[in-house]
């Protein structure tokens, strides 16, 4: 545990941001899994779930949680699954 006041505050703020970032990444993964499950079952709402998943991926990329190349790669793979 740090002794300097600014370092103590930095630990507190980084814990808060870690919680928010983890929640955002988890929401992204959940949206992707919902889409993949819907495609596997042949559900009617797969297009809507694709839009939600790609939006979650874009949001995570814009906040710096994932790299832009990873975001593009994930969206491309989801689009391929949608077409099949």
MILO-664519 format. One record per atom (N, C-alpha, C): residue number from 1; x, y, z; residue in one letter. Coordinates in steps of 0.1 Angstrom, whole numbers, plus 5000, padded with zeros to 4 digits. Atoms other than C-alpha are relative to their C-alpha. Layout:
# MILO-664519
NODE | NUM | X | Y | Z | A
...
END
This chain:
# MILO-664519
NODE | 1 | 5008 | 4988 | 5000 | X
NODE | 1 | 5000 | 5000 | 5000 | X
NODE | 1 | 5009 | 5012 | 5000 | X
NODE | 2 | 4992 | 4988 | 5001 | X
NODE | 2 | 5014 | 5034 | 4990 | X
NODE | 2 | 4998 | 5009 | 5012 | X
NODE | 3 | 5000 | 4991 | 4989 | X
NODE | 3 | 5022 | 5060 | 5016 | X
NODE | 3 | 4996 | 5015 | 4996 | X
NODE | 4 | 5003 | 4986 | 5005 | X
NODE | 4 | 5019 | 5092 | 4995 | X
NODE | 4 | 4986 | 5001 | 4996 | X
NODE | 5 | 5014 | 4997 | 5002 | X
NODE | 5 | 4985 | 5108 | 4993 | X
NODE | 5 | 4996 | 4998 | 4985 | X
NODE | 6 | 5003 | 5001 | 5014 | X
NODE | 6 | 4985 | 5111 | 4955 | X
NODE | 6 | 5000 | 4985 | 4995 | X
NODE | 7 | 4999 | 5014 | 5004 | X
NODE | 7 | 4995 | 5074 | 4951 | X
NODE | 7 | 4988 | 4993 | 5006 | X
NODE | 8 | 5012 | 5007 | 4994 | X
NODE | 8 | 4967 | 5063 | 4975 | X
NODE | 8 | 4988 | 5003 | 4991 | X
NODE | 9 | 5011 | 4996 | 5008 | X
NODE | 9 | 4942 | 5083 | 4954 | X
NODE | 9 | 5001 | 4993 | 4987 | X
NODE | 10 | 4999 | 5006 | 5013 | X
NODE | 10 | 4956 | 5068 | 4922 | X
NODE | 10 | 4996 | 4985 | 5001 | X
NODE | 11 | 5004 | 5014 | 4998 | X
NODE | 11 | 4951 | 5033 | 4936 | X
NODE | 11 | 4985 | 4999 | 5000 | X
NODE | 12 | 5014 | 5000 | 4999 | X
NODE | 12 | 4915 | 5041 | 4944 | X
NODE | 12 | 4994 | 5003 | 4986 | X
NODE | 13 | 5006 | 4997 | 5013 | X
NODE | 13 | 4908 | 5056 | 4910 | X
NODE | 13 | 5002 | 4989 | 4990 | X
NODE | 14 | 4997 | 5011 | 5009 | X
NODE | 14 | 4925 | 5027 | 4892 | X
NODE | 14 | 4991 | 4988 | 5003 | X
NODE | 15 | 5010 | 5011 | 4996 | X
NODE | 15 | 4903 | 5002 | 4911 | X
NODE | 15 | 4986 | 5003 | 4994 | X
NODE | 16 | 5013 | 4997 | 5005 | X
NODE | 16 | 4872 | 5021 | 4900 | X
NODE | 16 | 5000 | 4998 | 4985 | X
NODE | 17 | 4999 | 5001 | 5015 | X
NODE | 17 | 4883 | 5022 | 4863 | X
NODE | 17 | 5001 | 4985 | 4997 | X
NODE | 18 | 4999 | 5014 | 5002 | X
NODE | 18 | 4892 | 4985 | 4865 | X
NODE | 18 | 4987 | 4993 | 5000 | X
NODE | 19 | 5013 | 5006 | 4999 | X
NODE | 19 | 4857 | 4976 | 4876 | X
NODE | 19 | 4992 | 5004 | 4988 | X
NODE | 20 | 5008 | 4996 | 5011 | X
NODE | 20 | 4841 | 4997 | 4849 | X
NODE | 20 | 5005 | 4993 | 4987 | X
NODE | 21 | 4994 | 5006 | 5012 | X
NODE | 21 | 4865 | 4983 | 4822 | X
NODE | 21 | 4996 | 4985 | 5000 | X
NODE | 22 | 5004 | 5014 | 5000 | X
NODE | 22 | 4858 | 4947 | 4833 | X
NODE | 22 | 4985 | 4998 | 4997 | X
NODE | 23 | 5015 | 5000 | 5003 | X
NODE | 23 | 4820 | 4954 | 4832 | X
NODE | 23 | 4998 | 5002 | 4985 | X
NODE | 24 | 5002 | 4997 | 5015 | X
NODE | 24 | 4823 | 4968 | 4796 | X
NODE | 24 | 5005 | 4988 | 4992 | X
NODE | 25 | 4995 | 5011 | 5008 | X
NODE | 25 | 4844 | 4939 | 4784 | X
NODE | 25 | 4991 | 4988 | 5002 | X
NODE | 26 | 5009 | 5011 | 4998 | X
NODE | 26 | 4821 | 4914 | 4800 | X
NODE | 26 | 4987 | 5002 | 4992 | X
NODE | 27 | 5012 | 4998 | 5008 | X
NODE | 27 | 4791 | 4930 | 4783 | X
NODE | 27 | 5003 | 4998 | 4985 | X
NODE | 28 | 4997 | 5003 | 5014 | X
NODE | 28 | 4809 | 4928 | 4750 | X
NODE | 28 | 5000 | 4985 | 4997 | X
NODE | 29 | 4999 | 5015 | 5001 | X
NODE | 29 | 4817 | 4891 | 4755 | X
NODE | 29 | 4986 | 4994 | 5000 | X
NODE | 30 | 5013 | 5006 | 4999 | X
NODE | 30 | 4781 | 4884 | 4765 | X
NODE | 30 | 4992 | 5003 | 4987 | X
NODE | 31 | 5007 | 4997 | 5012 | X
NODE | 31 | 4767 | 4902 | 4734 | X
NODE | 31 | 5005 | 4991 | 4989 | X
NODE | 32 | 4994 | 5009 | 5010 | X
NODE | 32 | 4791 | 4881 | 4712 | X
NODE | 32 | 4994 | 4986 | 5002 | X
NODE | 33 | 5005 | 5013 | 4997 | X
NODE | 33 | 4780 | 4849 | 4729 | X
NODE | 33 | 4985 | 4998 | 4996 | X
NODE | 34 | 5014 | 5001 | 5003 | X
NODE | 34 | 4743 | 4857 | 4725 | X
NODE | 34 | 4998 | 4999 | 4985 | X
NODE | 35 | 5001 | 5001 | 5014 | X
NODE | 35 | 4748 | 4863 | 4688 | X
NODE | 35 | 5004 | 4987 | 4995 | X
NODE | 36 | 4995 | 5013 | 5005 | X
NODE | 36 | 4768 | 4831 | 4683 | X
NODE | 36 | 4990 | 4989 | 5003 | X
NODE | 37 | 5010 | 5010 | 4997 | X
NODE | 37 | 4742 | 4811 | 4701 | X
NODE | 37 | 4987 | 5001 | 4991 | X
NODE | 38 | 5011 | 4998 | 5008 | X
NODE | 38 | 4714 | 4826 | 4681 | X
NODE | 38 | 5003 | 4995 | 4985 | X
NODE | 39 | 4997 | 5004 | 5013 | X
NODE | 39 | 4732 | 4819 | 4648 | X
NODE | 39 | 5000 | 4984 | 5000 | X
NODE | 40 | 5000 | 5014 | 5000 | X
NODE | 40 | 4738 | 4783 | 4659 | X
NODE | 40 | 4986 | 4994 | 5001 | X
NODE | 41 | 5014 | 5005 | 4999 | X
NODE | 41 | 4701 | 4778 | 4667 | X
NODE | 41 | 4992 | 5004 | 4987 | X
NODE | 42 | 5008 | 4995 | 5012 | X
NODE | 42 | 4690 | 4797 | 4635 | X
NODE | 42 | 4989 | 5009 | 5004 | X
NODE | 43 | 5011 | 4991 | 4995 | X
NODE | 43 | 4670 | 4823 | 4654 | X
NODE | 43 | 4998 | 5011 | 4990 | X
NODE | 44 | 5004 | 4989 | 5009 | X
NODE | 44 | 4652 | 4851 | 4636 | X
NODE | 44 | 5007 | 5013 | 5004 | X
NODE | 45 | 4995 | 4987 | 4996 | X
NODE | 45 | 4667 | 4879 | 4656 | X
NODE | 45 | 5015 | 5001 | 5000 | X
NODE | 46 | 4986 | 5000 | 5000 | X
NODE | 46 | 4703 | 4872 | 4647 | X
NODE | 46 | 5006 | 5013 | 4994 | X
NODE | 47 | 4995 | 4987 | 5005 | X
NODE | 47 | 4706 | 4904 | 4627 | X
NODE | 47 | 5001 | 5011 | 5011 | X
NODE | 48 | 5001 | 4990 | 4989 | X
NODE | 48 | 4696 | 4925 | 4657 | X
NODE | 48 | 5011 | 4997 | 5010 | X
NODE | 49 | 4990 | 5003 | 4991 | X
NODE | 49 | 4720 | 4906 | 4679 | X
NODE | 49 | 5014 | 5003 | 4994 | X
NODE | 50 | 4987 | 4997 | 5007 | X
NODE | 50 | 4748 | 4911 | 4653 | X
NODE | 50 | 5003 | 5015 | 5002 | X
NODE | 51 | 4998 | 4985 | 4998 | X
NODE | 51 | 4742 | 4949 | 4655 | X
NODE | 51 | 5004 | 5003 | 5014 | X
NODE | 52 | 4997 | 4997 | 4986 | X
NODE | 52 | 4743 | 4948 | 4692 | X
NODE | 52 | 5014 | 4996 | 5004 | X
NODE | 53 | 4986 | 5005 | 4997 | X
NODE | 53 | 4775 | 4928 | 4693 | X
NODE | 53 | 5010 | 5009 | 4994 | X
NODE | 54 | 4991 | 4991 | 5006 | X
NODE | 54 | 4792 | 4950 | 4668 | X
NODE | 54 | 5001 | 5013 | 5006 | X
NODE | 55 | 5000 | 4987 | 4993 | X
NODE | 55 | 4782 | 4981 | 4687 | X
NODE | 55 | 5008 | 4998 | 5013 | X
NODE | 56 | 4992 | 5002 | 4988 | X
NODE | 56 | 4796 | 4966 | 4719 | X
NODE | 56 | 5015 | 4999 | 4997 | X
NODE | 57 | 4986 | 5001 | 5004 | X
NODE | 57 | 4828 | 4958 | 4701 | X
NODE | 57 | 5006 | 5013 | 4997 | X
NODE | 58 | 4995 | 4986 | 5003 | X
NODE | 58 | 4831 | 4993 | 4687 | X
NODE | 58 | 5001 | 5009 | 5012 | X
NODE | 59 | 4999 | 4992 | 4988 | X
NODE | 59 | 4824 | 5008 | 4721 | X
NODE | 59 | 5013 | 4996 | 5008 | X
NODE | 60 | 4988 | 5004 | 4993 | X
NODE | 60 | 4852 | 4987 | 4737 | X
NODE | 60 | 5012 | 5005 | 4993 | X
NODE | 61 | 4988 | 4996 | 5008 | X
NODE | 61 | 4876 | 4996 | 4709 | X
NODE | 61 | 5002 | 5015 | 5002 | X
NODE | 62 | 4999 | 4986 | 4999 | X
NODE | 62 | 4868 | 5033 | 4712 | X
NODE | 62 | 5005 | 5004 | 5014 | X
NODE | 63 | 4995 | 4997 | 4986 | X
NODE | 63 | 4875 | 5032 | 4750 | X
NODE | 63 | 5013 | 4995 | 5002 | X
NODE | 64 | 4986 | 5006 | 4999 | X
NODE | 64 | 4908 | 5014 | 4744 | X
NODE | 64 | 5000 | 4987 | 5008 | X
NODE | 65 | 5000 | 5013 | 4993 | X
NODE | 65 | 4897 | 4982 | 4761 | X
NODE | 65 | 5005 | 4989 | 4991 | X
NODE | 66 | 4994 | 5010 | 5009 | X
NODE | 66 | 4906 | 4962 | 4730 | X
NODE | 66 | 5006 | 5008 | 4989 | X
NODE | 67 | 4993 | 4993 | 5011 | X
NODE | 67 | 4928 | 4971 | 4700 | X
NODE | 67 | 4991 | 5001 | 4988 | X
NODE | 68 | 5009 | 4998 | 5011 | X
NODE | 68 | 4912 | 4984 | 4669 | X
NODE | 68 | 5001 | 4988 | 4990 | X
NODE | 69 | 4999 | 5011 | 5009 | X
NODE | 69 | 4926 | 4955 | 4649 | X
NODE | 69 | 4992 | 4988 | 5005 | X
NODE | 70 | 5008 | 5011 | 4994 | X
NODE | 70 | 4910 | 4930 | 4673 | X
NODE | 70 | 4985 | 5002 | 4998 | X
NODE | 71 | 5014 | 4997 | 5002 | X
NODE | 71 | 4877 | 4948 | 4670 | X
NODE | 71 | 4996 | 4997 | 4985 | X
NODE | 72 | 5003 | 5003 | 5014 | X
NODE | 72 | 4878 | 4946 | 4632 | X
NODE | 72 | 5000 | 4985 | 4997 | X
NODE | 73 | 4999 | 5014 | 5002 | X
NODE | 73 | 4888 | 4910 | 4633 | X
NODE | 73 | 4988 | 4993 | 5006 | X
NODE | 74 | 5012 | 5006 | 4994 | X
NODE | 74 | 4860 | 4901 | 4657 | X
NODE | 74 | 4987 | 5003 | 4992 | X
NODE | 75 | 5012 | 4996 | 5007 | X
NODE | 75 | 4834 | 4920 | 4637 | X
NODE | 75 | 4999 | 4992 | 4986 | X
NODE | 76 | 4999 | 5008 | 5012 | X
NODE | 76 | 4846 | 4903 | 4605 | X
NODE | 76 | 4995 | 4986 | 5002 | X
NODE | 77 | 5003 | 5014 | 4997 | X
NODE | 77 | 4843 | 4869 | 4620 | X
NODE | 77 | 4985 | 4998 | 5003 | X
NODE | 78 | 5014 | 5001 | 4997 | X
NODE | 78 | 4808 | 4876 | 4633 | X
NODE | 78 | 4992 | 5002 | 4987 | X
NODE | 79 | 5007 | 4998 | 5012 | X
NODE | 79 | 4797 | 4889 | 4599 | X
NODE | 79 | 5001 | 4987 | 4991 | X
NODE | 80 | 4999 | 5012 | 5007 | X
NODE | 80 | 4810 | 4857 | 4583 | X
NODE | 80 | 4990 | 4989 | 5005 | X
NODE | 81 | 5009 | 5010 | 4994 | X
NODE | 81 | 4789 | 4836 | 4608 | X
NODE | 81 | 4986 | 5004 | 4996 | X
NODE | 82 | 5014 | 4995 | 5003 | X
NODE | 82 | 4758 | 4858 | 4600 | X
NODE | 82 | 4997 | 4996 | 4985 | X
NODE | 83 | 5003 | 5003 | 5014 | X
NODE | 83 | 4761 | 4851 | 4562 | X
NODE | 83 | 4998 | 4985 | 4998 | X
NODE | 84 | 5002 | 5015 | 5002 | X
NODE | 84 | 4764 | 4813 | 4566 | X
NODE | 84 | 4987 | 4995 | 5003 | X
END
